Amino acid sequence: MKKKSIKVLVLFALLLTLTGCTKYIKNDGKVVKNPETGQSLPQNILCQVEDEKTIEIYKENGINMEDYPKCSEFKVTSGGYDGSLFSAIFVKPLAWLIIKFGILFKNYGVAIILVTLLIRLAMYPMTKKTAMQSEKMKYAQKELSNLEAKYKDKKDQQSMMQKSQEMMIIYKKYNINPISGCLFALIQIPLFFSFYEAMNRLPAIFEENFLGFQLGTSPLTAIQNGKYYYIIFVVLVAVATFYSFKLNSGASMSPDQAKQMKMFSKISVVMITVAAITMSVGIQLYWIFNSTFTIAQNLLVKRMKKNVVIK
């Protein structure tokens, strides 16, 4: 039952995230970029571009800004249904929220940070429960390890069924729901792609600056233009990712599983850090503050672990 539920959730997440992707303007098969920021220019923008030079690029490629609402006037229903369920449910509402915060605080970098924290606060009851489950697994780990040793050389169907029954008894004893630990991970998938798509398709984002950093520029493009200080974002992404993985690793695993997870975490940190070099500053702001929230939450839960109720 658990495996079927997870498969359904994974399939649902994939169906949502693999639709409604950004479509970029292409000229002679090459993606058209903003010559100043290096931003790949999206064809399916959500609202009007305001930079005159960028407007000319769009005109040269047959796209009229009058066909789109001003970003300040953007609504969740703007442009109607574009054939993407993912865009209608996630991207447009998130884009609208970022715009409203950007107008309110007069800075879209601040808007990205505040929206990220707002969403994480709204999800806190669920994510706290997930973190608590991980802490409870620590109490059950000794009994689970003994169970694994007991059935180590027993592979027949009857033994496997007996093992599953005994495992469920241990979970019940410690009030553990093994499925709840997967739910937040699955929600993170569409959430990340929602931010990625919204910020790629919002001119109000990729035309703005935050503390002197251009939100639509990637560290790679900045470094190529001599702006080496953009590397700070890659470093922050690496540090935030490393500690968010570190606090989650090995909590409910056998020594062999923990070793494998440690290796996987190291590889993941390296891959994400390399990917960050080509990500826009706007996307990196989301990643840094989302990971920082996760770190703070896990530290808080660890301090509260003495209050975990064991049944």
TAHULIN-V468426 format. One record per residue. N is the residue number from 1. RES is the residue in one small letter. PSI is psi in radians with two decimals (NA if undefined). BURIAL is I if it has 16 or more other C-alpha atoms within 10 Angstrom, else O. Layout:
# TAHULIN-V468426
[[N	RES	PSI	BURIAL] [N	RES	PSI	BURIAL]]
This chain:
# TAHULIN-V468426
[[1	m	-0.74	O] [2	k	-0.76	O] [3	k	-0.69	O] [4	k	-0.73	O] [5	s	-0.74	O] [6	i	-0.72	O] [7	k	-0.72	O] [8	v	-0.75	O] [9	l	-0.72	I] [10	v	-0.77	I] [11	l	-0.73	O] [12	f	-0.76	O] [13	a	-0.73	I] [14	l	-0.71	O] [15	l	-0.63	O] [16	l	-0.74	I] [17	t	-0.33	I] [18	l	0.24	O] [19	t	2.72	O] [20	g	0.51	I] [21	c	2.78	I] [22	t	2.35	I] [23	k	2.18	O] [24	y	2.61	I] [25	i	2.34	I] [26	k	2.48	O] [27	n	2.04	O] [28	d	0.64	O] [29	g	-0.07	O] [30	k	2.47	O] [31	v	2.26	O] [32	v	2.31	I] [33	k	2.69	I] [34	n	2.11	O] [35	p	-0.39	O] [36	e	-0.73	O] [37	t	-0.33	I] [38	g	0.05	I] [39	q	2.19	I] [40	s	2.20	I] [41	l	2.10	I] [42	p	2.47	I] [43	q	-0.71	I] [44	n	1.01	I] [45	i	2.75	I] [46	l	-0.43	I] [47	c	3.14	I] [48	q	2.48	I] [49	v	2.48	I] [50	e	-0.44	O] [51	d	2.18	O] [52	e	-0.73	O] [53	k	-0.68	O] [54	t	-0.64	I] [55	i	-0.72	I] [56	e	-0.67	O] [57	i	-0.73	I] [58	y	-0.71	I] [59	k	-0.73	O] [60	e	-0.39	O] [61	n	0.35	O] [62	g	0.40	O] [63	i	2.11	I] [64	n	2.18	O] [65	m	-0.40	I] [66	e	-0.25	O] [67	d	-0.09	O] [68	y	2.65	I] [69	p	2.76	I] [70	k	2.60	I] [71	c	-0.62	I] [72	s	-0.32	O] [73	e	0.15	O] [74	f	2.41	I] [75	k	2.82	I] [76	v	-0.53	I] [77	t	0.00	O] [78	s	2.35	O] [79	g	-0.07	O] [80	g	-2.96	O] [81	y	2.12	O] [82	d	0.28	O] [83	g	0.07	O] [84	s	1.98	O] [85	l	-0.69	O] [86	f	-0.77	I] [87	s	-0.75	I] [88	a	-0.67	I] [89	i	-0.67	O] [90	f	-0.98	I] [91	v	-0.91	I] [92	k	-0.79	I] [93	p	-0.68	I] [94	l	-0.73	I] [95	a	-0.76	I] [96	w	-0.76	I] [97	l	-0.74	I] [98	i	-0.73	I] [99	i	-0.79	I] [100	k	-0.74	I] [101	f	-0.65	I] [102	g	-0.71	I] [103	i	-0.74	O] [104	l	-0.76	O] [105	f	0.03	O] [106	k	0.48	O] [107	n	2.18	I] [108	y	-0.35	I] [109	g	-0.79	I] [110	v	-0.67	I] [111	a	-0.76	I] [112	i	-0.78	I] [113	i	-0.83	I] [114	l	-0.70	I] [115	v	-0.71	I] [116	t	-0.86	I] [117	l	-0.63	I] [118	l	-0.79	O] [119	i	-0.74	O] [120	r	-0.63	I] [121	l	-0.69	O] [122	a	-0.57	O] [123	m	-0.03	O] [124	y	-0.76	O] [125	p	-0.68	O] [126	m	-0.76	I] [127	t	-0.55	I] [128	k	-0.73	I] [129	k	-0.70	I] [130	t	-0.75	I] [131	a	-0.65	I] [132	m	-0.67	I] [133	q	-0.70	I] [134	s	-0.70	I] [135	e	-0.68	I] [136	k	-0.61	I] [137	m	-0.48	I] [138	k	-0.67	I] [139	y	-0.55	O] [140	a	-0.15	I] [141	q	-0.68	I] [142	k	-0.80	O] [143	e	-0.64	O] [144	l	-0.65	I] [145	s	-0.71	O] [146	n	-0.64	O] [147	l	-0.71	I] [148	e	-0.71	O] [149	a	-0.66	O] [150	k	-0.68	O] [151	y	0.32	O] [152	k	-0.74	O] [153	d	0.22	O] [154	k	1.94	O] [155	k	0.01	O] [156	d	2.80	O] [157	q	-0.73	O] [158	q	-0.73	O] [159	s	-0.69	O] [160	m	-0.68	O] [161	m	-0.72	O] [162	q	-0.69	O] [163	k	-0.77	I] [164	s	-0.72	O] [165	q	-0.75	O] [166	e	-0.60	O] [167	m	-0.73	I] [168	m	-0.58	O] [169	i	-0.70	O] [170	i	-0.78	I] [171	y	-0.73	I] [172	k	-0.68	O] [173	k	-0.72	O] [174	y	0.17	I] [175	n	0.87	I] [176	i	2.33	I] [177	n	1.77	I] [178	p	-0.42	O] [179	i	-0.58	O] [180	s	-0.48	I] [181	g	-0.36	I] [182	c	-0.40	O] [183	l	-0.82	I] [184	f	-0.66	I] [185	a	-0.68	O] [186	l	-0.64	I] [187	i	-0.57	O] [188	q	-0.53	O] [189	i	-1.04	O] [190	p	-0.49	I] [191	l	-0.79	I] [192	f	-0.81	I] [193	f	-0.51	I] [194	s	-0.83	I] [195	f	-0.76	I] [196	y	-0.84	I] [197	e	-0.78	I] [198	a	-0.77	I] [199	m	-0.45	I] [200	n	-0.55	I] [201	r	0.04	I] [202	l	1.86	I] [203	p	-0.54	I] [204	a	-0.42	I] [205	i	-0.97	I] [206	f	0.04	I] [207	e	-0.08	I] [208	e	2.96	I] [209	n	2.72	I] [210	f	1.98	O] [211	l	0.64	O] [212	g	-0.03	O] [213	f	2.28	I] [214	q	2.12	I] [215	l	-0.45	I] [216	g	-0.04	I] [217	t	2.44	I] [218	s	2.70	I] [219	p	-0.60	I] [220	l	-0.84	I] [221	t	-0.72	I] [222	a	-0.78	I] [223	i	-0.67	O] [224	q	-0.44	O] [225	n	0.23	O] [226	g	0.09	O] [227	k	1.32	O] [228	y	-0.36	O] [229	y	-0.24	O] [230	y	-0.27	I] [231	i	-0.32	I] [232	i	-0.58	O] [233	f	-0.64	I] [234	v	-0.73	I] [235	v	-0.77	O] [236	l	-0.68	I] [237	v	-0.79	I] [238	a	-0.81	I] [239	v	-0.83	I] [240	a	-0.72	I] [241	t	-0.76	I] [242	f	-0.86	I] [243	y	-0.54	I] [244	s	-0.64	I] [245	f	-0.72	I] [246	k	-0.71	I] [247	l	-0.29	O] [248	n	-0.18	I] [249	s	2.44	I] [250	g	0.10	I] [251	a	-0.61	I] [252	s	0.66	I] [253	m	2.77	I] [254	s	2.89	O] [255	p	-0.71	O] [256	d	-0.74	O] [257	q	-0.70	O] [258	a	-0.67	O] [259	k	-0.77	O] [260	q	-0.70	O] [261	m	-0.65	I] [262	k	-0.74	I] [263	m	-0.75	O] [264	f	-0.72	O] [265	s	-0.73	I] [266	k	-0.76	O] [267	i	-0.71	O] [268	s	-0.73	I] [269	v	-0.75	I] [270	v	-0.80	O] [271	m	-0.76	O] [272	i	-0.67	I] [273	t	-0.74	I] [274	v	-0.75	O] [275	a	-0.58	O] [276	a	-0.44	I] [277	i	-0.54	I] [278	t	-0.02	I] [279	m	2.58	I] [280	s	2.75	I] [281	v	-0.65	I] [282	g	-0.81	I] [283	i	-0.69	I] [284	q	-0.60	I] [285	l	-0.79	I] [286	y	-0.85	I] [287	w	-0.75	I] [288	i	-0.84	I] [289	f	-0.50	I] [290	n	-0.78	I] [291	s	-0.67	I] [292	t	-0.67	I] [293	f	-0.74	I] [294	t	-0.73	I] [295	i	-0.84	I] [296	a	-0.72	O] [297	q	-0.78	I] [298	n	-0.65	I] [299	l	-0.68	O] [300	l	-0.78	O] [301	v	-0.66	I] [302	k	-0.58	I] [303	r	-0.46	O] [304	m	-0.02	O] [305	k	-0.39	O] [306	k	-0.34	O] [307	n	0.06	O] [308	v	2.24	I] [309	v	2.13	O] [310	i	2.12	O] [311	k	NA	O]]
